[in-house]
Amino acid sequence: MTGATPAEATIPQEAGLLERHFRMRERGSNTRTEVLAGFTTFLTMAYIVLVNPAILGQAGLPVASVAAATCFAAAFASILMGMVANTPLALAPGMGLNAYFSFTVVQQMGVPWPVALGCVFISGVAFLILTLTGVRQLIVSVVPQHLFAAVAGGIGLFIGFIGLKYAGIVVANPATFVGLGSVTQPGPALALFGLVVIGTLSVWNVRAAMLIGIVLTTIAAWLTGQTTAPTEPYSLAALTGTAFQLDIAGVFGLSGRQGIGLLEILFVFLFVDLFDNIGTLVAVTKRAGLMDAAGRIPGLNRILMTDAVATMVGAMAGTSTVTSYVESAAGVQAGGRTGLTAVVCGLLFFATMFVAPYAQLVPLAATAPALVVVGGLMLLPLTEVDWEDPMAAIPAFLTVAMIPLTFSIANGLAFGITAHAALKLLKGKASSKDWFLFLLAGLFVVRFVWMAAA
């Protein structure tokens, strides 16, 4: 014991194992800090357990089952990320892609939800292959930073619009397309109450602001008779409602408009997941001090491969694309520097899985405010766009506008990338290095022609 400090002398053997695997002292952290950081990350993203079932439920998936699948996917992915990549990055089914899954793939394109889950699984396989072959670097290299930012902002508006629609605050109007709903009705009033609660807690920097807001709004709905408890008792059988229900064979059996749309579906799942991961990785690792002087992210391939595997496992469990969560930055802010933070967060999601079916008690009016707030927070990257430069502003605006206005992330991507390629060509800035950019733009033009003729 000679030379050991009192703190080191009391470290149990288990802590020694943790130290050897996660290298906490090397990164200026310790077990207690990492555990607290894991709790912090969990509290900031636990709202997804309630919001994701509400969104995927619109596609016909059983809400209780999706809630359990959400917990399982988040638990598996976060623990895997912590153990394999040793990064304080938690994962869960992504916002935006779940809306694309429900409203575009299932409702607009008419793809059955088991087949849509099959598409998610195949996109995960494709992501893994692209990571292993290095093609992902080619895709990222041809897309300028302002389009990365525009996609994030457009998805934010998309999510916020869905939240306002859920709340009944924005409604259809035959004269103006959309209009203001009756805010004195129970649904909109409950949503506005939730928005006030979440907003108030957020400005006071309460980590679990969204989760607390959803819970309090749900209680208010119970007290005012706006929601009732399910008649069926709790049963673990509810956990199997979506597990292994994906239909991969059905994906290759799509025909007509759906068949051609398969490429679009896979592209969007893959493209948005790729962008979302890169943006989140840069933000979280930079804040954690893990990025090196050259701007490289240590263990990037392991991180991306973990994400790909997590998406495949999530699809088998019964949820849309699993991706890295920017809320992980809250855990980093609390001191998390290693994968132990992600492991703790994952274990908490696993524990939540056994009560997840009760998510069906939560009304849409309670989850809608969280969607509005999340959508608003996703607008921050738009500050990275040089709005005084037409080369950046025009493609960025088209991307941001077309995603919510056409209810399609794919349309926003198509307009943004095509406009960027066209302006680059017309300004005489195109070169042989841009061949992949023009290939993408050409495919999008073909897509526009096909959609017009369909």
Number of C-alpha atoms within 10 A of each C-alpha: 7 5 7 9 9 9 7 11 11 10 10 9 9 8 13 13 11 14 17 10 15 25 19 21 13 11 14 12 17 21 18 11 19 27 21 18 29 31 21 26 32 26 22 22 24 21 21 23 25 29 26 25 29 27 27 25 18 16 23 14 20 21 26 28 28 33 33 33 32 30 30 28 32 31 28 22 31 34 27 23 29 25 17 17 22 25 29 30 36 33 30 32 27 20 23 27 23 25 25 26 27 24 20 21 25 21 16 13 15 14 24 18 24 23 22 28 29 26 30 31 29 21 25 28 18 16 26 22 15 19 19 14 10 12 13 18 11 12 16 15 13 17 18 12 16 23 27 23 23 31 30 26 27 30 31 27 26 27 30 25 21 23 27 22 21 25 28 23 22 19 16 13 11 8 7 7 8 12 13 13 17 14 16 11 11 17 21 23 17 27 32 22 19 27 24 14 19 25 18 14 17 16 9 10 10 14 20 19 22 29 22 19 27 28 17 18 26 24 17 17 22 16 11 11 10 15 17 13 11 10 6 6 7 13 11 13 10 18 22 17 18 24 19 16 17 24 19 17 10 15 21 13 11 15 11 8 13 17 15 14 18 20 11 17 23 18 15 21 25 23 19 23 25 21 19 19 20 17 19 20 24 17 15 26 23 16 15 20 11 18 17 11 7 6 11 13 17 15 12 15 15 17 23 25 22 21 28 30 20 29 31 27 24 31 31 23 26 33 37 35 32 29 30 29 24 23 20 30 26 22 32 25 15 18 23 33 33 31 28 32 34 35 28 26 34 31 21 19 27 20 13 19 24 17 15 27 26 19 20 22 18 23 25 24 28 32 31 32 30 28 29 24 19 18 25 16 15 20 19 14 18 21 12 13 18 13 15 9 9 12 18 21 18 18 26 31 23 23 30 29 23 22 26 21 15 13 21 22 26 24 22 27 28 25 24 28 24 23 20 23 23 17 17 16 14 9 9 9 10 16 9 7 9 16 12 15 19 21 13 17 22 16 13 20 15 12 17 15 11 12 12 8 7 8
